[in-house]
């Protein structure tokens, strides 16, 4: 297992092997529930709720005590039977607290019987001063950051690059093509990746490896970030990429009717479009290019607000509160 660099207070202990994570989590929760201190599950899902319930009942605790466990749930993927499952767990574990970045997620879990609280999505803002000074840089490239996924509009990106090649455009474009676990079995995504790799566009750069923090951050400088995400999936779902873009002073092209569109519109730091065809995306990009300095300045001005509103302090305070 790779060594983890950690400069903040406390210790990081590498614990999980992906293949055995769920079994390992059950054992870890059993141990932590018997020890003093509080537990924050920072990327919680259904498996964590089930494991915590099982762990508490199997280790002799039964009901998890108040103020012991908080679960931060980024987003919902509602499937038949999930509400019923969550309601059953809430009846058995009424002191489990659900923290969520949007009201719709919090409302869903509240309706299931959990104690909930809306907490802004925490943003990594280390070294922000140096980046803030440089965030109004001139246009360098188009950027599609984050792992490749169809619900994040990867098919639209492939079509966009093909159209740019047809029109013989010269804008550089960087596309991250690394895959999240599970998405490597998506046949539609595999076909889209092959199509992009065979695209004859001279300005195309593909990044197929997961990046370290500094490399990831650096690519935002001078970028216009393209996010043609699926509207139905991201209507009220937070995007860390959009937050990273605004923190770096990068204008964005996003799908209309989404959380990202509302954030970009608040600061007039991007273009929201419902036309995700190549022509629609190119028109949105051109609109930003026509006033790149203005869009970049507004994105840069938004950076301080974004850092303050999405500070990790709110999450820590929610974990430590006894209300």
ChimeraX attribute file (.defattr): number of C-alpha atoms within 10 A of each C-alpha:
attribute: neighborCount
match mode: 1-to-1
recipient: residues
	/A:1	7
	/A:2	5
	/A:3	8
	/A:4	10
	/A:5	7
	/A:6	9
	/A:7	8
	/A:8	7
	/A:9	6
	/A:10	7
	/A:11	9
	/A:12	12
	/A:13	8
	/A:14	10
	/A:15	11
	/A:16	14
	/A:17	11
	/A:18	9
	/A:19	8
	/A:20	9
	/A:21	12
	/A:22	15
	/A:23	12
	/A:24	16
	/A:25	18
	/A:26	20
	/A:27	15
	/A:28	16
	/A:29	20
	/A:30	22
	/A:31	13
	/A:32	16
	/A:33	20
	/A:34	13
	/A:35	9
	/A:36	8
	/A:37	10
	/A:38	13
	/A:39	15
	/A:40	17
	/A:41	15
	/A:42	13
	/A:43	11
	/A:44	17
	/A:45	16
	/A:46	13
	/A:47	12
	/A:48	17
	/A:49	20
	/A:50	14
	/A:51	20
	/A:52	23
	/A:53	22
	/A:54	16
	/A:55	23
	/A:56	22
	/A:57	16
	/A:58	12
	/A:59	14
	/A:60	10
	/A:61	13
	/A:62	14
	/A:63	15
	/A:64	20
	/A:65	14
	/A:66	14
	/A:67	18
	/A:68	19
	/A:69	20
	/A:70	24
	/A:71	21
	/A:72	23
	/A:73	21
	/A:74	20
	/A:75	20
	/A:76	17
	/A:77	8
	/A:78	9
	/A:79	7
	/A:80	7
	/A:81	8
	/A:82	13
	/A:83	15
	/A:84	11
	/A:85	14
	/A:86	20
	/A:87	18
	/A:88	14
	/A:89	20
	/A:90	21
	/A:91	13
	/A:92	15
	/A:93	22
	/A:94	17
	/A:95	18
	/A:96	25
	/A:97	24
	/A:98	23
	/A:99	28
	/A:100	24
	/A:101	22
	/A:102	20
	/A:103	13
	/A:104	16
	/A:105	21
	/A:106	24
	/A:107	17
	/A:108	16
	/A:109	23
	/A:110	17
	/A:111	13
	/A:112	19
	/A:113	18
	/A:114	22
	/A:115	18
	/A:116	22
	/A:117	20
	/A:118	19
	/A:119	24
	/A:120	19
	/A:121	22
	/A:122	19
	/A:123	17
	/A:124	15
	/A:125	19
	/A:126	9
	/A:127	9
	/A:128	16
	/A:129	11
	/A:130	9
	/A:131	20
	/A:132	16
	/A:133	12
	/A:134	15
	/A:135	26
	/A:136	23
	/A:137	18
	/A:138	13
	/A:139	18
	/A:140	15
	/A:141	20
	/A:142	23
	/A:143	24
	/A:144	26
	/A:145	22
	/A:146	20
	/A:147	20
	/A:148	25
	/A:149	21
	/A:150	19
	/A:151	15
	/A:152	20
	/A:153	18
	/A:154	25
	/A:155	20
	/A:156	19
	/A:157	24
	/A:158	20
	/A:159	19
	/A:160	20
	/A:161	21
	/A:162	19
	/A:163	18
	/A:164	22
	/A:165	17
	/A:166	11
	/A:167	9
	/A:168	12
	/A:169	13
	/A:170	13
	/A:171	15
	/A:172	16
	/A:173	22
	/A:174	19
	/A:175	23
	/A:176	19
	/A:177	22
	/A:178	20
	/A:179	18
	/A:180	12
	/A:181	9
	/A:182	7
	/A:183	16
	/A:184	13
	/A:185	10
	/A:186	12
	/A:187	10
	/A:188	12
	/A:189	19
	/A:190	17
	/A:191	12
	/A:192	20
	/A:193	18
	/A:194	11
	/A:195	14
	/A:196	23
	/A:197	15
	/A:198	9
	/A:199	16
	/A:200	13
	/A:201	21
	/A:202	14
	/A:203	17
	/A:204	20
	/A:205	15
	/A:206	14
	/A:207	15
	/A:208	13
	/A:209	11
	/A:210	15
	/A:211	13
	/A:212	8
	/A:213	9
	/A:214	9
	/A:215	10
	/A:216	13
	/A:217	15
	/A:218	12
	/A:219	18
	/A:220	27
	/A:221	21
	/A:222	23
	/A:223	27
	/A:224	27
	/A:225	26
	/A:226	26
	/A:227	27
	/A:228	26
	/A:229	23
	/A:230	19
	/A:231	20
	/A:232	11
	/A:233	14
	/A:234	19
	/A:235	18
	/A:236	20
	/A:237	19
	/A:238	19
	/A:239	16
	/A:240	14
	/A:241	18
	/A:242	24
	/A:243	24
	/A:244	22
	/A:245	26
	/A:246	30
	/A:247	27
	/A:248	31
	/A:249	31
	/A:250	32
	/A:251	33
	/A:252	31
	/A:253	25
	/A:254	28
	/A:255	27
	/A:256	21
	/A:257	17
	/A:258	22
	/A:259	20
	/A:260	29
	/A:261	24
	/A:262	17
	/A:263	18
	/A:264	24
	/A:265	14
	/A:266	11
	/A:267	17
	/A:268	20
	/A:269	28
	/A:270	30
	/A:271	22
	/A:272	24
	/A:273	18
	/A:274	13
	/A:275	15
	/A:276	23
	/A:277	16
	/A:278	18
	/A:279	14
	/A:280	14
	/A:281	25
	/A:282	17
	/A:283	15
	/A:284	21
	/A:285	21
	/A:286	12
	/A:287	15
	/A:288	21
	/A:289	15
	/A:290	10
	/A:291	10
	/A:292	23
	/A:293	16
	/A:294	16
	/A:295	25
	/A:296	29
	/A:297	19
	/A:298	21
	/A:299	27
	/A:300	27
	/A:301	20
	/A:302	22
	/A:303	26
	/A:304	17
	/A:305	14
	/A:306	18
	/A:307	20
	/A:308	14
	/A:309	16
	/A:310	20
	/A:311	18
	/A:312	17
	/A:313	14
	/A:314	17
	/A:315	22
	/A:316	13
	/A:317	11
	/A:318	17
	/A:319	20
	/A:320	14
	/A:321	8
	/A:322	9
	/A:323	6
